[in-house]
Amino acid sequence: MGTTSGAVWGRAEQQDFRSRVRGTLLGVAVGDALGSPVDGLDLGGIREAHGGEGIVDLAPAYGRRGAVTHFTQLTLFSVDGLIRAQVRRDTGAWHPPTDLHRAYLRWAATQRDWGPDERRKDDGWLAREEWLYARRAPARALLVGFGDDTMGTLDAPKNPAEAGPEAAVRSVPFGLLVGWEPQLVVQLAVECAAQTHGHPTAGLAAGAYAVIVHALALGDGLDGAVQKALALLAARPGHQPVSDALRHALGAVRQGMPGPALVEELVGEGTAEGVLAVSVYCALVGEDVRHGLCLAVNQSGPSGAAGALTGGLLGALYGETALPPAWLAELEGRPTLLVLADDFAMEMTQGPALHGPTGSSPGWLARYPRGA
């Protein structure tokens, strides 16, 4: 699997990449926060609670405005796992799905424990962030998948019938591995999805989403990024439901004014490929980030997942400055998100200087230990 050398990055490129990383992670969280108060409501229920236009601003959930859920929590642990994989590579160990699984087990501990356990020295800094020790309606498939130390694999997936969108959301950061070949990005997402969502469609939707983000992070437009995903999917068995959903999303763009009826049609049963289609459609037709996100969450399917996936696309496409400042100001965990985003960008662009054959930073290795 490839990695990026810091030697090829100019200052302007580094700044653009950091903005896209920040935009992607903040976009996921903002979309999650917008959608979570209406998760589980049908469109009629959303309008009854929030007025005829539906939800158009952050609303209280879990005792505050701007609260995020397990979608954002797990996305953060994906980033942590990717940085740890790069750091552990120095030891000759290179199997990113294992490092991601270890990161997800650290997330699972946050769902069981009252707070950080200082005795676990190898946990790193993210697992010591107390605000993450909040249980925000995690899907049963996540708790089961990460309920023991056994890692689901493509040969022996966890929850083989589970086709929900949760694995796709936590795959967002895989698309930010801009030094990797696209097919390896797809493979990583598919393999990691099997840790909780064993249905092939859930894995392929995660792979398609990650590689769309990958193309956006490299500067492609959204339509071109989706075409690249379709080309990569075509070689994989069982791709048809995901490919059809993406084509449906592209076709819906030409079907008149955007509105909830089209979004409802795209989301279908709320499984991974339908939510993926909604995110692509809403990112394509949204007049701006706010409009795209509101379009994504005002529907009867999984609003939080749709908001998170749409936000990730828009953030990767436009960078952090395109996100609504008033929403970012209220976003739970924003300082943590920004630190983690900047650490990821630094690892991807300057990793060898932080922990390489020429020397290492003790502070970096304390934040991202080489241990478990």
C-alpha positions in Angstrom: 0.0 0.0 0.0 1.3 3.4 -0.9 2.1 6.4 1.2 2.9 10.0 0.6 6.4 11.4 0.9 6.7 14.8 2.5 9.3 15.7 -0.2 6.8 16.3 -2.9 4.6 18.8 -0.9 5.0 22.5 -1.5 3.7 25.0 1.0 0.6 25.9 -1.0 -0.2 22.3 -1.6 0.1 21.6 2.1 -2.2 24.4 3.0 -4.8 23.3 0.4 -4.6 19.7 1.7 -5.0 20.8 5.3 -8.1 22.9 4.4 -9.7 20.0 2.7 -8.9 17.6 5.6 -10.4 20.1 8.0 -13.4 20.7 5.7 -14.0 17.0 5.3 -13.9 16.2 9.1 -15.8 19.3 10.1 -18.3 18.7 7.3 -19.1 15.2 8.6 -19.6 16.5 12.1 -21.8 19.5 11.0 -23.9 17.2 8.9 -24.2 14.7 11.7 -25.2 17.5 14.2 -27.8 18.9 11.8 -29.4 15.5 11.1 -29.2 13.9 14.5 -32.2 15.7 16.1 -34.5 14.4 13.4 -33.0 10.9 13.0 -35.8 8.4 13.2 -38.5 10.9 12.2 -40.3 10.6 8.9 -40.7 13.8 6.8 -44.1 14.6 8.2 -42.7 14.3 11.7 -39.7 16.5 10.9 -42.1 19.2 9.5 -44.4 18.9 12.5 -41.4 19.5 14.9 -39.6 22.1 12.9 -42.1 23.8 10.5 -43.0 23.5 6.9 -39.5 23.8 5.6 -38.3 21.1 7.9 -35.1 21.5 9.9 -33.0 24.3 8.6 -30.7 25.1 11.6 -29.0 23.3 14.4 -31.5 22.0 17.0 -31.0 20.6 20.4 -30.1 16.9 20.8 -28.5 15.1 23.7 -29.0 18.2 25.8 -27.3 20.8 23.5 -27.2 22.3 20.0 -24.5 21.0 17.8 -24.2 17.6 19.4 -22.6 14.9 17.3 -23.2 11.2 17.4 -21.3 7.9 16.9 -20.9 8.9 13.2 -18.5 11.6 14.2 -16.9 9.7 17.0 -16.0 6.8 14.8 -14.8 9.1 12.1 -12.3 10.6 14.5 -11.1 7.2 15.6 -10.6 6.3 11.9 -8.2 9.3 11.6 -6.4 8.2 14.8 -6.1 4.7 13.4 -4.7 5.9 10.1 -2.0 8.0 11.8 -1.1 5.1 14.1 -0.8 2.8 11.1 1.7 5.2 9.6 3.7 5.4 12.8 3.7 1.6 13.3 5.0 1.1 9.8 8.4 2.1 11.1 8.5 -1.1 13.0 7.9 -3.2 9.9 4.2 -3.8 10.8 2.0 -2.6 7.9 -1.6 -3.8 8.0 -3.9 -0.7 8.2 -7.1 -2.7 8.8 -5.6 -4.1 12.0 -4.7 -0.6 13.2 -8.1 0.7 12.3 -9.7 -2.2 14.2 -7.6 -1.3 17.3 -8.8 2.3 17.0 -12.4 1.2 16.8 -11.9 -1.0 19.9 -10.7 2.2 21.7 -14.0 3.8 20.5 -15.9 0.8 21.9 -14.3 1.4 25.3 -15.7 5.0 25.3 -19.2 3.4 25.0 -18.6 1.2 28.0 -16.4 3.2 30.4 -17.2 6.3 32.5 -14.1 8.1 31.3 -10.5 7.6 30.2 -8.4 4.9 31.8 -5.0 6.3 32.6 -3.6 2.8 33.0 -3.9 2.2 29.3 -0.7 4.0 28.3 -1.0 3.0 24.6 -4.3 4.6 24.1 -2.9 7.9 22.8 -4.5 11.3 23.3 -7.8 10.9 21.4 -9.0 8.2 23.8 -8.3 10.6 26.7 -10.8 13.2 25.4 -13.5 13.1 28.0 -16.3 14.5 25.7 -16.0 11.4 23.6 -17.3 9.2 26.5 -20.9 9.8 25.6 -23.2 7.2 24.1 -25.0 8.7 21.2 -27.4 6.0 20.0 -24.8 3.8 18.3 -26.2 1.2 15.9 -26.4 -2.3 17.3 -24.1 -3.6 14.5 -21.3 -1.3 15.8 -21.6 -2.5 19.4 -21.7 -6.2 18.2 -19.0 -5.8 15.7 -16.6 -4.2 18.2 -18.0 -6.1 21.2 -15.0 -8.4 21.3 -11.4 -8.4 20.1 -12.1 -10.6 17.0 -11.7 -8.6 13.8 -14.3 -9.1 11.1 -12.7 -9.8 7.7 -13.9 -10.3 4.1 -13.7 -14.1 4.6 -15.4 -13.9 8.0 -17.3 -10.7 8.3 -19.2 -9.5 11.4 -23.0 -9.1 11.0 -23.1 -10.6 7.4 -26.7 -9.3 6.8 -26.0 -5.7 7.9 -26.3 -3.2 5.1 -26.7 0.1 6.9 -24.7 3.3 6.2 -22.5 3.4 9.4 -19.4 1.8 7.8 -19.5 4.3 4.9 -19.5 7.3 7.3 -16.4 6.2 9.2 -14.7 5.5 5.9 -14.5 9.3 5.1 -10.9 9.7 6.2 -9.7 6.8 4.0 -10.4 9.2 1.1 -7.9 11.6 2.5 -5.0 9.2 1.8 -4.1 11.1 -1.3 -0.8 9.3 -1.7 -2.6 6.0 -2.2 -3.8 4.5 -5.4 -7.6 4.7 -5.7 -8.1 0.9 -5.8 -6.3 0.6 -2.5 -8.5 3.2 -0.9 -11.5 1.2 -2.0 -10.0 -2.0 -0.7 -9.2 -0.5 2.7 -12.8 0.8 3.1 -14.3 -2.6 2.0 -12.1 -4.5 4.4 -12.8 -2.2 7.3 -16.6 -2.3 6.7 -16.5 -6.0 7.2 -15.6 -5.4 10.9 -19.2 -4.4 11.6 -21.2 -4.5 8.3 -20.8 -7.8 6.5 -23.3 -7.3 3.7 -21.4 -6.8 0.4 -23.4 -3.7 -0.5 -22.4 -1.9 2.8 -18.7 -2.6 2.0 -18.9 -1.5 -1.6 -20.8 1.7 -0.7 -18.1 2.5 1.8 -15.4 1.9 -0.8 -17.3 4.0 -3.4 -17.7 6.9 -0.9 -14.1 6.8 0.2 -12.8 6.9 -3.4 -15.1 9.8 -4.3 -13.6 11.7 -1.3 -10.2 10.7 -2.6 -10.8 12.2 -6.0 -12.2 15.4 -4.5 -9.2 15.8 -2.2 -7.0 15.6 -5.2 -8.9 18.4 -6.9 -11.5 16.6 -9.1 -15.1 17.8 -9.4 -17.8 15.8 -7.9 -19.3 14.4 -11.2 -15.8 13.3 -12.3 -15.2 11.8 -8.9 -18.4 9.7 -9.1 -17.4 8.5 -12.6 -14.0 7.3 -11.2 -15.9 5.4 -8.5 -18.2 3.8 -11.0 -15.2 2.6 -13.1 -13.5 1.1 -10.0 -16.7 -0.5 -8.8 -17.3 -2.2 -12.2 -14.5 -4.7 -11.5 -15.9 -5.8 -8.2 -18.5 -8.7 -7.8 -21.8 -7.5 -6.4 -21.3 -3.9 -7.4 -24.6 -3.4 -9.2 -26.8 -2.1 -6.4 -24.2 0.6 -5.5 -23.4 1.5 -9.1 -27.2 1.7 -9.8 -27.7 4.0 -6.8 -24.8 6.3 -7.9 -26.2 6.5 -11.5 -29.7 7.2 -10.0 -28.2 10.1 -8.1 -26.6 11.5 -11.2 -29.8 11.1 -13.2 -31.9 12.8 -10.5 -29.8 16.0 -10.9 -31.7 16.5 -14.2 -35.1 15.9 -12.8 -36.2 19.4 -12.0 -36.0 21.5 -8.8 -34.3 19.7 -5.9 -36.7 18.7 -3.1 -37.6 16.1 -0.5 -39.5 13.9 -3.0 -36.4 13.1 -5.0 -34.4 12.7 -1.8 -37.0 10.3 -0.4 -36.9 8.3 -3.7 -33.1 8.1 -3.6 -32.8 7.0 0.1 -35.1 4.0 -0.4 -34.9 1.7 2.6 -32.1 3.7 4.2 -29.4 1.2 3.4 -25.8 2.2 2.6 -26.2 2.6 -1.2 -29.4 4.7 -0.8 -27.8 7.1 1.7 -24.7 7.3 -0.5 -26.9 8.3 -3.4 -28.6 11.0 -1.3 -25.2 12.5 -0.3 -24.0 12.6 -3.9 -27.2 14.2 -5.1 -27.4 16.8 -2.4 -23.8 17.8 -2.8 -24.3 18.2 -6.5 -27.5 20.2 -6.4 -27.0 22.2 -3.2 -26.7 26.0 -3.9 -24.2 26.1 -1.0 -23.2 23.9 1.9 -26.1 24.9 4.1 -28.7 24.2 1.4 -27.1 20.8 0.5 -27.0 19.7 4.1 -30.6 20.8 4.7 -31.7 18.9 1.6 -29.9 15.8 2.8 -31.4 15.6 6.3 -35.1 16.5 5.5 -36.2 13.0 4.6 -37.6 9.9 6.2 -34.4 7.8 6.1 -31.3 8.0 8.3 -30.9 11.8 8.5 -27.7 11.8 10.6 -25.9 9.5 8.2 -27.1 11.4 5.1 -26.0 14.7 6.7 -22.6 13.3 7.7 -21.9 11.8 4.2 -23.1 15.0 2.4 -21.0 17.2 4.7 -17.9 15.1 4.1 -18.3 15.5 0.3 -18.9 19.2 0.5 -16.0 19.7 2.9 -13.6 17.8 0.7 -14.8 19.7 -2.4 -14.7 23.2 -1.0 -12.5 23.1 2.1 -13.3 24.4 5.6 -14.1 28.0 4.7 -17.2 27.0 2.8 -18.9 25.6 6.0 -21.4 27.7 7.8 -19.5 29.6 10.5 -22.4 29.9 12.9 -22.8 26.1 12.8 -19.1 25.5 13.4 -19.2 27.9 16.4 -21.7 25.6 18.1 -20.3 22.3 17.0 -19.5 19.9 19.8 -15.8 18.8 19.9 -14.6 21.3 17.3 -11.2 21.9 19.0 -10.6 18.1 19.0 -11.6 17.8 15.4 -9.3 20.6 14.3 -6.3 19.2 16.2 -6.8 15.8 14.8 -7.3 17.2 11.2 -4.1 19.1 11.5 -2.2 16.1 12.9 -3.4 14.0 10.0 -2.4 16.6 7.5 1.0 16.8 9.1 1.5 13.1 9.2 0.6 12.7 5.6 2.8 15.5 4.4 5.7 15.4 6.9 5.5 12.0 8.5 9.2 10.9 7.9 10.4 14.0 9.8 8.2 13.1 12.7 9.1 9.5 13.1 11.6 8.2 10.5 15.1 6.8 10.2 16.6 10.3 10.6 15.0 10.9 14.0 11.7 11.1 15.8 9.6 13.4 17.8 9.0 12.0 21.3 5.9 14.2 21.6 4.4 12.7 18.4 5.0 9.2 19.6 3.4 10.0 22.9 0.3 11.2 21.1 0.3 8.3 18.6 2.1 5.4 20.4 3.4 2.5 18.4 1.8 0.1 20.8 -1.8 -1.3 20.6 
